[in-house]
Amino acid sequence: MNATLENPATFADELAALVSPAAILKRAEPMAKHTTLRVGGPADVYIEPANEKDLSAILKGCRERGVNFFILGRGSNLVVRDGGFRGVVICLASPEFARIEIDGTRIRAGAGAKQKSVAVEAKRNGLSGVEFLEGIPGSIGGALRMNAGAMGSETFNAVESVRVMDYFGVARELKRSEMAVEYRCCAFLKSHIALGAVFQCSPQPREEIEKRMKIYNEKRWRSQPAAPSAGCLFKNPSTIGAGRLIDELGLKNTKIGGARISQEHGNFLVNDGGATAKDVLELIELLRAKVMAERGVELHSEVEVIGEPA
Ligand SMILES: Cc1cc2nc3c(=O)[nH]c(=O)nc-3n(C[C@H](O)[C@H](O)[C@H](O)COP(=O)(O)OP(=O)(O)OC[C@H]3O[C@@H](n4cnc5c(N)ncnc54)[C@H](O)[C@@H]3O)c2cc1C
């Protein structure tokens, strides 16, 4: 029996007793507040552990009671269904997990640090190698799990080591070479939590780094909508970009409820205001069906979908 389904309030109290007073714990927290697409029903329990000890205690609590948990970054690659998440959503957003430290040409960044903050801090210290993180609206934990990339580079190109915690609450440091990564995925982090990473950068004049970041930024905003979204919806098929395919089929601006395919970029679904996860998921299915019917191409989702229907 899942304890959170039986009695979320009791389980939230049990968790509160396990963690330090600095941890943040909320019940029935709307996930729409924690996703860039701004949709998603409530999580039974939402918790921001203050430190690794808290995180370990939460994992132990969930394990002992058989309760589901989900590790949330900044929710920029995520659709949470309208019924919300049954279990505990753990978010490493506390200051302890968001630290960014410079040590020579290395940057140690916590999983909760914003990707943009790491890029900006690197630039400030004349360190090149993570400029591409500038426009990605996620956390370092999300960047590691997704091997996020842009402008011809990806996260693990710059990673030297990753600090991880297993689901028994034991932390250790792994070298880059010990982690198998592929396009937009680090499978190891499907069963481990990233606590932070060390990035190896190279020294460069600040102006050069700044110039590059400006070019990246302009390029991004020329092609990307500003409205709330979850980034690219679909992985690119081997033969054609998903955005171009959707454009060629005249599917831009297709709408269901408050969810719409962006006019600026065919692979972006935007929330025009008031979209539900149901609108979003129906629109995704509509696109997949039309692309399959008209081009025989199967589109695979890049965004993760969690939670229960309303
Ligand atoms: C406007 C926009 C532009 C985008 N542009 C890009 C782009 O250029 N390139 C790109 O690659 N992506 C892009 N994305 C997608 C998204 O920002 C990235 O995938 C990002 O790395 C996700 O980070 P997050 O913290 O938001 O993760 P979330 O969406 O919160 O979570 C994503 C996955 O990572 C897991 N996760 C999060 N933190 C941890 C952790 N500490 N340990 C283990 N697993 C964890 C979650 O469980 C989930 O499975 C874009 C999104 C938007 C909205």
The ligand as an ORCA input file, in Angstrom:
! r2SCAN-3c Opt
* xyz 0 1
  C      12.599     27.531    -23.493
  C      13.353     26.254    -23.345
  C      14.535     26.052    -24.045
  C      15.241     24.863    -23.928
  N      16.391     24.715    -24.634
  C      17.099     23.576    -24.489
  C      18.327     23.403    -25.195
  O      18.782     24.265    -25.931
  N      18.998     22.235    -25.016
  C      18.540     21.250    -24.187
  O      19.211     20.205    -24.054
  N      17.378     21.394    -23.510
  C      16.663     22.518    -23.637
  N      15.487     22.670    -22.947
  C      14.984     21.551    -22.106
  C      15.425     21.633    -20.630
  O      15.685     22.964    -20.251
  C      16.671     20.774    -20.359
  O      16.430     19.414    -20.599
  C      17.157     20.928    -18.894
  O      18.415     20.349    -18.769
  C      16.207     20.298    -17.884
  O      16.617     20.727    -16.603
  P      15.579     20.875    -15.411
  O      16.346     21.224    -14.196
  O      14.492     21.807    -15.767
  O      15.043     19.391    -15.300
  P      13.520     18.902    -15.034
  O      12.667     19.269    -16.196
  O      13.069     19.323    -13.690
  O      13.753     17.322    -15.033
  C      14.158     16.679    -16.216
  C      14.642     15.259    -15.845
  O      15.852     15.386    -15.094
  C      15.698     14.684    -13.859
  N      16.481     15.398    -12.838
  C      16.413     16.699    -12.486
  N      17.328     16.956    -11.533
  C      17.959     15.796    -11.276
  C      18.997     15.412    -10.376
  N      19.550     16.273     -9.520
  N      19.430     14.116    -10.394
  C      18.864     13.208    -11.240
  N      17.884     13.511    -12.104
  C      17.437     14.795    -12.112
  C      14.206     14.717    -13.558
  O      13.848     13.664    -12.663
  C      13.665     14.492    -14.957
  O      13.746     13.128    -15.278
  C      14.765     23.843    -23.061
  C      13.575     24.064    -22.332
  C      12.884     25.238    -22.472
  C      11.637     25.453    -21.679
*
